[in-house]
């Protein structure tokens, strides 16, 4: 007995990933080749979005989950950016709203039609301008409606109220080097960031202050990642000085030493962590193979044993509302769903695999969160399956955009100060601006109509030529 190998028991120890059949994949997709460590793919209960190569700008596909098989080259895209798209993120409170960050220094928020795209989408609901360099990270607030975070290569983090198109918090003096990733905690009261200066910072965005930080979280020079776990601890991936891939667990109240540190293997591939707060499983995905880890009882990560190693490029994560987790693996010309399975003998509903999970309803409005309120996610039961409800359209009501100066929002600003009524001169400026915007829209509509006419004429010429 003393010689017997001790293995920590876990009901998720035998989780494994299994790729679907070829006819259930999304084929003939020109996946973006931009050099950027992001997922390039985002999934929700209705759609899968994939960043693709596009000439003359940036674009991404939005496909209904059921639209598998070969995707026609003429399939419509979301293509309003003038530079390559670097990151996309579905809104957790509206399955038809998605945000995108781009090399053109802007963030755009899009409303996808209920049944998917029939024509290419070029007009976003709102354009958020405030970064001076490319925007590589976008992340929605987990519990407050219309609150969106963006981070750019200008080392700034901006938090937007999408409902008004305003930048209400600008954290532009906390990072001295490139931000690798940003993660909200469970109720969205804090964020943690991993940076090129090897620091992990825990930030209270509304107080605009760093509440904890750790220098040389991982001593290696390659990129690292940091995410919040449901219990408030922080999980990081990075590299040792000898280029060994490391995993670490930290308590943000005392970041002197990690709770646990594990050296995994020697590889150049950056590990992207995807976390399921319901089952407490961390999925580590890279360009070599997948690893599955379960964070047990706040002590140490324990490796699971997937039955199948999978070569991959990038990953999109499928959330629990779809009934058990899965991934969307991007190849050069294909997107392949991978279903994660926990072997069970019973076909009955498994309460431990499907506990109550965060539903689509927001716990707070944007204004409440900016005023200082916090709330945990509103949970729903999955016992009878998840049926997507009717999503309301995203409406943006801009507040006197001539006075909207996101770069000037410093620590001394009062975030919750009420806006004063615009004076007479501002009213005249607003009226003039509305007139210019209407004329601009009219010209854009005319150009769009001409493009459609040209396309139809080209089709007629092609038919005659055949």
Secondary structure, 3 states (H helix, E strand, C coil): CCCCCCCCCCCCCCCEEEECCHHHCEECCCECCCCCCCCCEEECCCEEEEEECCCCCEEEEEEECCCCEECCCCCCCEEEECCCEEEEEECCCCCCEEEEEECCCEEEEEECCCCCCCCCECCCCEEEECCCCCEEEEEECCCECCEEEEEECCCCEEEEECCCCEEEEEECCCCCCCEEEEEECCCCCCEEEEECCCCEEEEECCCCEEEEEECCCCCCCCCCEEEECCCCCEEEEEECCCCEEEEEEEECCECCCCCEEEEEEECCCCCEEEEECCCCEEEEECCCCCEEEEEECCCEEEECCCCCCCCCCEEEEECHHHCCCEEEEECCCEEEEEEEECCCCCCCCCCCCCCCEECCCCCECHHHHHCCCCCCCCEECCCCCCCCCCCCCCCCCCCCHHHCCHHHCCCCCCCCCCCCCCCHHHHHHHHHHHHHHHHHHHHHHHHHHHHHHHHHHHHHHHHHHC
